[in-house]
Amino acid sequence: MKIIARILITATGLFTLSGCYDAGIKQTIHETGFIYCESGDVDVFNPQISDENSILEAISAQIYDRLLIIDPITQKPSSNLASEWQVDDSGTIYTFTLQPNVAFHSTELFTPTRFLNANDVVFSFNRILDPENTYHNVNSGNYPWFDSINFSQTVTSVKAINPHQVQFTLSSPDNTFLSSLATSYAVILSEEYAQQLAASDDKNMIDLLPVGTGPFKLSQFQKNEMVRLKRHNDYWQGKAKMSQVVFDISSRGTGSLAKLLRQECDVVVNPISSQLPIIIKNDELTLYSQTATNVAFIAINTQNPLLQDQRVRKALNFAIDRSSLINSVYYNSGIEAKSILPPASWAYGNDSSFIRYDLNYAKGLLREAGVKTPLDLIMWVPLDNNSYNPSPKKSAEIIQSDFSKIGINLTLITSDLLSRNELIAHDIDLVLTGWNANSSDPDSMLRPLLSCNAKQAGFGVANWCNEEFDLLLDLAKETNQPRYRINIYRQLQNLLNEELPIIPLAHGIKYQANQASLKGFTLSPFNTYSFHDVVRIKEEE
């Protein structure tokens, strides 16, 4: 822990992001890097042991690499640390060939003696898969996303064939497997670093002082304030164009825009929708937009006896005026959700008879269910805006007003994060949340949120488990016939419309505003990409 203390002290000496910048420090960052502003909490740097967190995803995409990435153009898995792969005729054995001469980070704590090899890949996944692995229980021993997709039952073994090839064996064919390896969660760690930490009894440092193969490495960290990364000069795809990136994680809401206008932020992610006209009119700023594969929704706590009645859940659904949400929160930059899947999905099914605004029908359903009004419910609301919901608090207030029209008093509780214990302790009935998919496969939106494994892993905040739903998910994963897969996903959406464990609200657009002098960002409907190619263009150029 002395190492962490030293890093924190160093970071504090750099600057205090919540205060004013020292002019010299600001100029140095401007010349050699940039400041990326996005609110969020960072406790660890390894996304394997984290749930969905967009700021951690952005940071980890700079520190770590994955075997595959999702190509932003084709939206299909493509090579990264794995240069190529083969699948056997059974569809259950995948063999990956690794890129040569991939260097890990050198840090104050660790100097690698070799390049990445198959043992690093084996270690990275066996930590997740093998309960007996010496690192499995380090820093909580929870792998929420992997547990939510039943990864340990899908992958039966990971082994090194030789230093440059690694083989995954699956329990059955899985059309989603390659996409899973391309998500922001499937990062590759250093086995050599892990062995060194184990020898010194400092295993927890593997997630706190990360070592990866990415274009940047951790330099400084100040909780709730900033994360500073420095360039990895031995990066296998060549040195990044800028020598540092500073993540300002201290600001929320209008504060980020103020910093952007004062040039104290170079990049602001997911600005509030009402700020977009200001950004567009400013010639010194560039606004990027990207259609995202996401959904904002209300998760219904189906453990509440009253909310176990489908009629009550449907009444809540019919009481929400989504057009008001789009106009007032998204400023017409989003679209009303008619399904958990967005319209861009190849499996999208739209049945507006299930998801619509109908107050009279909502009131009738409550009467039919024998609900006496006024009815008191509690909804948790996050503080941070996201691409799927640019203003959660405002969205919650609109929903609160809508519910009052059918005799429901909705109490709002706001906080940064919601744990399962908090869900129980506060007796929370509804959760305003959402999801950004990791790939174009429908499974990446359905399974992590609504499968029985998702409930057990704590990802499925609706506490919903339906065996028929899981069976259909597995059938869709195993069949190679596109027509059959589409039919199965339509059945899944129909089942969700009937059961309504979650209430889809809207699909948002991913926005990024940055100083016009910065070029080279890659925007995708899915993961955050590395900042390897980002560069600042000087005025005289």
N, C-alpha and C positions, 0 to 999 in steps of 0.2 A: 504493500500500500504506500510505501515511501515514494515509489516511482510515480504513482498517480498524484500524490501531493506535490511533487516537484513540477509535474506538467501543469497542474492547476495554478501553481504560483507563477510559473512562467507566463501562462495565458493571461492571468490577471494583469501582469505587467505590460502586456502588449497594448491593450486599450480596453476601456469599458464601453461596450456597444450601446448601452442604454444612455450614455452621456455623450459628450462632444468628442469628436475625433481630434487628435493631435495632427496638425497640418502636415508634418513630415511623414508620419505613419500613413496618413491617407494618401499622400502623393506616392509613397513607395508601393502601396497595394495597387494603386491605379496604374502604375507603370509596369508592374511585374505580374499582376493577377487581377482578380475581381472579387467583389463581395456579393454573395448569393443570399437573398433574404427569404426565409420561409419559416413560419412558426411551427413549433413542434417540440417534443421532448426526446432527448437522447440520453439513454442510460448505458447502452452497450452499442458496439459498432458492428456486431455480427447479426445480420438479418435472419440467420437460421433460427435463432432463439427468440425472435420478435414477432409480434403480430403486425398487421398492416400499419405502416408509418411512412408517409411520403417523404419526410425530411431524412429519415434513416435510409430510405431507398436511394435518395439523391447522393448522400454521402458514401454509402457502401458501393455505389456504381463507380466511384472514383478509386476506392481502395482495393476492391476485389474484382476478379474476372470470373466468368462462368464457362462451362464447357461449350454452351451454345448461347446465342442471343436471338431475339425475334427481329427479323429484318424489318425496318420501318416502312419499306415499300411493299414487299410481297406479303408481309405479316406472317411469315412462316419461319420456323427455326432455321438458323444458319450457323456456320462455323464460327468459333471464337477460340477458346483454348484447345478445343478439339478441331483439328483441321479437316477431318472426315470421319464417317461412321458407316458401319454396315449392320444390317439386320438379317438374321437367319430366316429360313423358310417358315419356321413356326411363329415368327413374330414375337418371340420372347427373349432372344439373346441379342443384345446390342454391343458392338465392339467399336470403341472410339480410339482414334489415333491422335496423339497429342502434338501440339506445336513444339518445335525444337527451341532450345535456348531461351526459355521463359524464366526470367529472374524474379525472385521474391524481393520484397523490401529489405533494406538494411536499416536498422534502427539503433538507438542507444542500447537497447536490450538484446538485440539479435543481429548476427551477421550470417547470412546463409552460406553454406559451403558447396551447394549444388543448385542446378536448375530444377524447375518443376518436373516431377515424373509421376508415374502411375500411382505410386504409394501415397502421394498427396491427395489424389482423387479418392482413393480407397478410404483414407483416414477421414476426409471431409464428409463422406456419406455414411461410413460405419459409425461415426459419432452419433448420427441420428438413428440409425437402424438397430444398432447392437446395444441392448441395455447393459451388457457387461463391459462395454468399452470404457476405458478409464476416464474419458471425457464426457460420457453420455449425460451424467448428472451434474456437470459443472455449470454454474450460473443458472440454476433452476431445473435443468434437465427437461425443459419443455420445448417442444418444437411445433408451435401451434399450427402453422400453415401445413407442414408435412403431415401432422396428425389429422388435420381436417380433410386431406385428400387420401388418407389411408396409405401413405407412402410405404410404410413398413410392411404392409401386406402385399403391396404391388411388387416391390423389389425384394427378391429372395436372397440375392448375393451380389457383392461388388468385389471384383478381384483383379489384380494386376497380372496381365499375361506376360508382359516384359516391361522394361522401364518406360516405353513409349506408347503402350496400349493398355486400356482398361476395359473390362467386360462387365456389363450389367445383365443379370438374369432376372426375368420377370415371372410372376406366378401365372400370368395369362396375357394374351395380346392386349396392348393398351395404346390407342390412337393418341392419347394425350401425353405420353411419356416424354417425348422430345420437347414439347412445349413446357413441361414441368422443369426440365433441366435448363431451360432458357429464362426462367423467372428470376427475379431479384433475390429470391431466397436461396437459390442453389449455388452458393459461392464456394470457391475452392480455397482451402486453408493450407498452411504449411505443416506437414507432418514433423519436419525437423524442428521447427519452432515449438510445436506441441511437446516433443520429447524433451527439449531443453527446459521448458516450463515445468514439466512433470518432475524432472530431476531436482529442481530447486523448490518444489512444492508451491509453485505459483500458477497452477493450472487456470485459475480464474482470469488471469491476465490475457488469455487467448482472445477473449471477446472485448476486453477493456482497452488493451493496447494492441490493436490489430496488425497483422502482417498478411499482406496479400500480394497479388501480382499486378494490381491496377496502375493506372498512370500517375496516381498521387498517393502519398502516405501521410498518416496522422502526424501532425507536428505539435499542436496545442489544443486544449479543450477546457472550456469553462462552462459548467453546467448552467443551462437556461440562458446562456449568453452567446457563446460562439464556439465554432470548431474550425481549426485552421489546418489545411492540408498543404504539403509541399510536394513539388514535382519529384517523381521517381525517375531518376536520370537513366536507369537501365531498363526502362519499360520495353517490352518485346516488340511493340509496334512503333518504337521511336519516341523520343522525348516529347512530352506535351508542349504546346506552343507557349503556355504561360507557366510561370514557376510556382504560383501559389493560388489557392482558392480559400476564401474565408466565408464560412457559413454563419450568417447572423440569424440566430434562432430566438431573438429576444422580442421581436415586434409582432403585433397583431393588428388586423383591421387597417384603419386609416394610417397608423404609424408607419407601415411599410411604404405606402405611397409617398408620405412626407419625406422619408429617407431617400427614396428613389429620385424625387424632385430636387433634393439637396445634394444629390450624387454621393450619398452615404451608403446607398445600395446600388449595385450595378444591375442586379437581376431581382425581380419580384415575381414569385410564382403564385398563381391563383388569386390575382387581385380581386377585391370586391367588385361586383358587376357595376355598381354605380360609379366606380372610378374609371371605367373603360373609356368614356368620352374624353376625360381629362388626359389620359395617356395617348389616345389617338391624335388629339390636337397638338401635342407637344412634339415638335420636330426633332428634339434631341433624344426621343425615346422610340423604340420599335416594339410593336405588339405582335406577338406570334399567337396563332390559334390553331388548335388541332382537335378534330372530332375524336372524342374519347370513348372507349368501351367501358362505360361506367353506369351506375344507377344510384340515385339517392332513394332511400326507403325508410319506412318505419318498421322496426322489428317488434313484433308483439310477443310479450312474455307469456307463452302458452302454458306456463306452470300456474298462472293465476286461474283459479277455477272458473271465474266469470268469463275470462277471455278464451277458455277452452271451447266455448260455444261459437260455432262458425258464424251464426247469425250476428253475434256481437262484433266479431272481427269484420264481417262484411259491412256492417253499419258504419264502422269507423272509416272504412274504405270509401263508401259512397258519400260520406260527409265532407270529403276534402275537395276543395275547388282548385284543381291543379292549374287551371288557366291563370288564376290569381297568383299562384306561386311563380309561374313563368314570367308574368308581367312585372311583379314586384320584387322578386329576388334575383331572377336570372336576366332580367331586362331583355327578354326575348332571345337570349343567347343559348337557351336550353330548349328541350322539347318535353312535352308531357309523356310520362312513362305509362305504357299500356301492358308492359311485361317487365320482368326483371332483366331480360335481354334487350339491348338497344336495337333500333331498326336496322343498323348497319350489320348486325349479326346474320350470318347465312341461315341460322335456325330460328329467326325471329317469327313469332306468331302474335298477331294483333287481334284480340277479341274485345272490342270496346264495350260489349254488353256487361262484362265483368268488372271493368275498371272505368268508372265514369262518376260524374257528379250528380247525385240524386238525393236531395235532402228528404223528400217525402218517403222514398223507399227506405232510407236509413232509419227514419223514425219508426216506420212500420216494422222493420226487423227487430228493433229494440223492444217494441211492444210485444211482438210475437215471442221473443225470448224471455219475456216477463221481467225486463229490467225496469226498475223504478228510477226515475230521474228526479232531481239532479244526481248524476253519477260522478264520483270523484276518481280521477285517474292521475298517475304521475308519469311524466316523460323526461328522460335524460336527454340533454342537448349538449353536443360538444362545443368547445370554444373556437376551434380552428376551422377556417374556411377550407374548402377542398374543391377540386374540379367538378365533383358531382354535386356539391352544395356550396355556392359562393358566399352564403350568409346563413349559417344554421340557426342563429338566434332569431333572425327575421322570419325564416321559414317556420320555426316553432310557434312564433306569435300568430302567424296567419292560420296555422293548424289549430291553435288554441281558440281563435275566434270562430273558425269553422265548426269545431266540436261544440262550442257553446250553443250553436243553433239547433242542436239535437239534444240539448240538456246534459251535456258532459262538461264538468269543470276540470280543466286540465292544468295541473301544477307542473311548472318547468323547473328542472334541476340542471344547472350547468356546471361542468368541470372539464378538466383536461382529458382524463382517461376514465374508463369505466371497467372495473374488474368484476368478476363473477361475485365476489364477496360484497362489493358495493351494490350490485344488482339486487342481492338478497337483503342486505342491511337496510337499504332505502326503500324496499318494497316497490321497486320500479316496475311499472306495467308496460311502458313503451320506450323504445330507444330510437332516437333520430340518428341515422347513420347512413352508410353507403359503401360502395365497393368499386375499386378500379381493377379491371381484369388484367391479368398478366399475359394473356394471349388472345387470339381470335377464336379459340375453341370455346364453345358454350360451356363446357365442363368447368372452365376456369372461373365462371361466374356462379354456377349452380352448386358444385360440390363443396367448395370451401365455406359456403354460407349456410347450406340447407341439408347437407347429408347428416346421417346419425353420427358419423365421426366428427363432423364439425361441431355438433352439440357437445360431444365428449371433450373435444379439444378446447372448448371455450370460444371458438370462432363464431359458432352459430348462436348469436345472442337471442334468437327467438326461442331457444330451448325446445326446438321442434325436431322430431325424429319420425320418419314415415318409411316403413320397410318397402312399400311399393315404389316410392320415390327413389330409394337407393337401388332397388333392382333395375329400374329403368335406366338410371345413371350408368350402372355397370354394363348393361346391354349396349348402350350407346358408345361406351368406351371401347368395347371389344369388336364391334362389327366394322368391317371395312367398306360397306356399301353406303354411299352418301345418301341415297334415297331413304334407306332404313334409319339412318342416323337422324335425318331431318324429321321423319315421322315420330321417332322416339322423343326428340326434344319438343315437338309440338304437344305430345301427350304429357310431358313433364310440365309444360307451361299451363296446360289445361288443369292439371292436378293442383298446381299452385293457385290458380284462379279460384278453384273450389275451396281449397283449404285456407288460403290467405294467412300463412304464418308471418309473412311480411307484406307490407303495403307499398308497392312501387310508387314513387312520386315523380321523378324527373331524371332525364339524362342530360348531363352538363357538357360543356366544352372546356378543354384544357387551354388555359391562357398562360403566357409568360411575357412579361414586360421587361425590357432591359435597355440600358444605354445604347444608343444607335451605333456607338463606336465598337461594340462587341459583335463579332461574327463567328459562325461555325457551330452553333448549337444544332443538335439533332432532336426534333420533337417526334414523338410516337404516341399512338393511342394507348400504349402499354407502359413498359418500363421507362425509367429515367436512363438516359445514355451517358456515357462518360464525356468529360469536358476536354478530352485529348486534343480536339481540333479547334477549341475556342481561342480566339485571338482578338486583340484590340487594335483596330485600324486607326493610326494617327491621322490627325486632320490634314497634314500636308500630303498624305498619301491619297 
